[in-house]
Amino acid sequence: MKKHLSATVSFIDPTAVVTDSQLGRYTEVAAGSSVTDTTMGDYSYVRENCMVWCVDIGKFVNIAAAVRLNATNHPTERATLHHFTYRAGDYFDGAENEAEFFAARRAKRVVIGHDVWIGHGVTVLPGIKIGNGAVIGAGAVVSRDVAPYTIVGGVPARLIRDRFASGIGERMDALAWWDWGHDQLFQALQDFRDLSAEEFLGKYEG
């Protein structure tokens, strides 16, 4: 019989590594994934073999396998691309790692809204913001911000279409169902399954 997820930090696979991070309730980190310096909202999950660094993840975010969030860049303006220049302490006695370089990297956090779906093999570059309800197609490289309730894909990722008719996304944000309690979500489960987005809003708004 399938076990329910715990109401605390839900499930971290024994082969996953989670460091310096805060995970909400009913969250999951699957096998082979690494999550560092990250916040993950309730009900969000990371599937197999993902690398997540310096990311603020909202609630109900669906992250497929082999995703790289905040894929850092090498210094293309320097004489060499190699990281010995900023990881000097790893190579030379008496040398220190370049604190300012790493501080600049950490300042470019990725921010992901609520109820986002990130497809298999996506790469998200530093400093990107992904709005509520957005969909990132498999294999995309996200190099610019993604508007809420849009579907993007490709290399680099570009708009494919809006998810909903005009105004639906704003109404979803106002409803903010992702902030409902666990019991309320369960009570609405059949409506999440059966109703269109507009029908759902019509029932639960106001």
C-alpha positions, 0 to 999 in steps of 0.5 A: 500500500502506498504510504502518505507523505509525512507532514514535515520534510517529506522525503529525501532519497538516501542518495540525494544531498540537501545542504543549507536549505529549507524545505516545506511540508510534503516536499520531495527530493529524488535520487541523485539530486543535489539541493544547496542554499535553496528554499522549497515551498510546500508540496514542491518536488525535485525528481532524479539527478537535478542540480539546484543551487541558490533558488527560491522555489514556491509551492506546488512546483513540479521539477522533472528529472535532470534539471539544472537550476542556477547553472553558473557561468565562467568568467568569459572576460578573463584571460582564462575560463578555468576556475583556478582563478576563483578557486585558487585555494584548491590549487595553490598553497597560501592562496584563498578562494575569491570571495567577491566572485562567489558573493556575486554568484550568490546574489543572482538567485533564481526565483520560481513562483507557485504551481510551476512545471519545469520539464525534463532536462531544463537549464535555468541560468542565474538570476532568472524569475519564473512566474506563477503557473508557468510551464518550461518545455523539456530541454529548454535553456531559460536565459530570460524571465518567464511571465506567469501562466505562459508556456515556453520552450526551446534554446533559448526558451521563447514563448509558445503560448499563454496557458489561459485566456486573458484575466484567468492568471490574475484571478488565480493569483488572487485566489491563491489556492496554493495557500489553502490548508491540507484539509481544504485541498483534499475537500477540493480534490475532485474539483481540481480533477474535474473542473476547468480553470475558469470553472474552478475559479467560478466555484471558489472565488469570492 
